[in-house]
């Protein structure tokens, strides 16, 4: 059973005869303790506060039965790890169709918190944990004055909180792209300029950050934490 915030993507699943429904990761309408396993791929890095990211993991844990496991993938700040570039960086030069690069300016955006989500006692992030996360050793430059930098696709990250350009292919109004970055199709310069561009918020995780958030929950145990092609990954077990 799958779920996604995007109705268009869920409709595609329906066309392929998969079971899927629209919902928010902060409130999944599935009975507590009813899942043997859960997978969260490229979701949690779209939440703009530490409280929301923790609440999302709490919701994932709520769905698991005792002994059940969850796999979480988030985008890593470190796109070059142990002297190896991620596939994301390598594809910059290897792609047949060069994507249209955005200017590296900033976009004015107010990050106003709409309040914490409803949660159990485990979902309240302590001040100490917040401070620990802020003090993580990372080369990221903090976003100041509520201005988020716009990321240049297929390059290293220079900030943990940023906007990533999403290039919508011409003629794809009915179906959304299912990948984080979309290559602008080849063609005339004019046609590329007419392709709509959206900006998606990301919080890219530094080494140890996702694992630290997961370990703050008393209802789960971290089985494994690892790096995979530009992503930080954790496998949890429900206690």
N, C-alpha and C positions, 0 to 999 in steps of 0.2 A: 504494500500500500504506500503510495507516494503523496506528497503534498507540496505545494508551491504557492507563493504569493501571486504569481502571474496566472491569470485565467487562460491566456493564450497558450502558455506552455502546458497547462493542465489539459486543455482541449486537445493538444497534440497527443498527449498520453491516451486520452479517451479514444482518439481515432485509431490508435494502435492496440486498443482493447486492454490497456493497463488500468488498474484501479488507482485513481488519483483525485484529489480534491483541493480546493483553494482554502488556504488558511494562513495565519500569522504564526511565525515560529515562537512567539511569546505566549501563544495560547492555542495549543493543538487540541482539537475536539476528539481525543481518543482517551479511553478509560485508563486510569493510572495502573501501572504494573501489568499491562496487557501485551507488551512487546518483548520478544526474545532478543531482538537486536534493532538498533537504530543507526542511521547514517545521516550525518550533516556535512554536506560538501559545499564549500564556498558560500556559506550563509552568514555565519556569525561575524565575519569581518565587515559586514554592511551595517552593523549596529553602532551608533555614534557615541555611546557612553559605556564605561566599565560596568555600571549597574545593569544595563540592558544585555550586555554580552554575557554576564553571569546568569541573569534571569533566563536567558535562552538555553544555557547549559542545564540549569535546574529543570526546565520544562522537558528537556531531552531525557534527563535522569528519571523524572516522574513517570514517563511512559514505560520504562523498563521494569521487568519482573526481577526479583532478587536473583543474582547470578547472570542477568542479562548484560549484554555489552553494547557499547556505542563507539562509533568511529567518527572523529571530527577532523575536518580539514579547513585550514584558514590560510590566507595568503601571507607569505613571509616577507619581512623587511629585508632579509638577507637573500637576495636573488643570486648572489655568488657565495657559495658555501664550500669550505674546504678546498679552495682554489678551483672550483668547478662552477661554471655558469649554468643557470637553470635553462630549461627549454624555452621559457618565456623570453630570456635575453638572446638566446641563440637564433630564434626565429626571425629576429630583426633583419639579419643579412641573408637568411636562407629562403625567405618567402618569395614566391613568384610575383605576387601582386604587392607592391609596396603600399603600406597603409599611409594615410594622410596624417601627418604629424600636427599636433596642436601646439600653439604657442605655450611657453612655460610660464605664463603670467599667473595671476591669482584671480579667484572668483570670490566676490563678496558673498558670504553665506553665514547667517546667524545659526549657531548650534544651540538652540534653546531646548532644554530637556522638558519633555511633556510629563514627567513624573514617573516613578518606578512602576513596573508591572506588578500585578497581583502575584504573590509568591509565598512559598513556605518559609520557615525560619532560616533555611539554608540560603535563601536568595538575597538576604540582606548583606551586602558587601561591607565589611568593616572599614573604618578609616585607615587602619593599619595596612590592610591589603591594598587599598587605593594608593597609599603612599609608596608601598613596595613596588607597585606596577609603574608608578611615575618615576621611580628611582632606578628602573631597570637600565643596566648599562647597554646603551644603544647609540648608534651614530645618528639617530634621527634628530632633525631640527624641529622643535615644537612649533605648531601653528600659532601665530600671534595675531591679536587684533581681530579675531574671528574671521580671518581670511585663510581660506584653504588653497594650497597650491594645486595647480592643474598638472597632472602627471603627463610626461611625454611617453607614449606607448613604447614598449620594448626597451626601456632603459631602467637603470637601477633606481630605487626609491630614495628620496632625500627627506621625506617626512613620513611619520606614521599615520597621520590623518590627512587625506587628500581626496581629490576628485579625479576619476579616470574617464577620459573621453570614450564615449560609446558611439561608434559610427554605424548608423542604421543603413543597411543596403537599400538601394533604390528599388522600389516595387515590393518591399517586404512589409506591408502594413498589417497584414492579417496575422503573421506569425513572428514572434520575437526570437532573437538569436539566443541560443542556449549556451553561449560561451561568454567569458568575461570581456574579451576584446574582439571586435569585428573588423576584419580586413576590408577596406573599401575596394570594391571591384574595379578592375581595370577599365579604362575608357577615357573619354575626353576630360580635360581639366574642368570644363564647365559642368559636366555631369557629376564630378566628384564634389564640386563646391555646392551643388544642390542637395547632396545627401545630408539629411538631418544629423546633428551631433548632440548627444545628451551627455551629462556629467553624472557619474555614479559615485556616491560616497564610499570610501574604504578606510578601515583602520587596519593597517598591515601590522602583524604581530612580530615582535622581537623574540629572539631565542629564549625559551624558558617562560615566556609570558602566558601562553595558553595553558601550559602545564600548571603554573602557579595558580591560575584561576580555578582550574579543575580540582586541585588539591585543597582548595578552601572549602569544598563541599564535603560534609561528613557522610553523605549517603552513597558516595562512589569511591572507587579505588582506581588510581591510574595504573593500568597494566603495562602500557608502553607509550613512549613519546619519541618521535623521530621526525626527520626532515625528508621531504620527498619532492623533488623537482620544483623548488620555489614555494613549497607549502610546509607549515608546521602541522603535525598530525599527532593526535592523542587517541588511544584506545582506553575506554573507561569500563569498569565493571560495577554493576549495582550491588551494594551490600545488603 
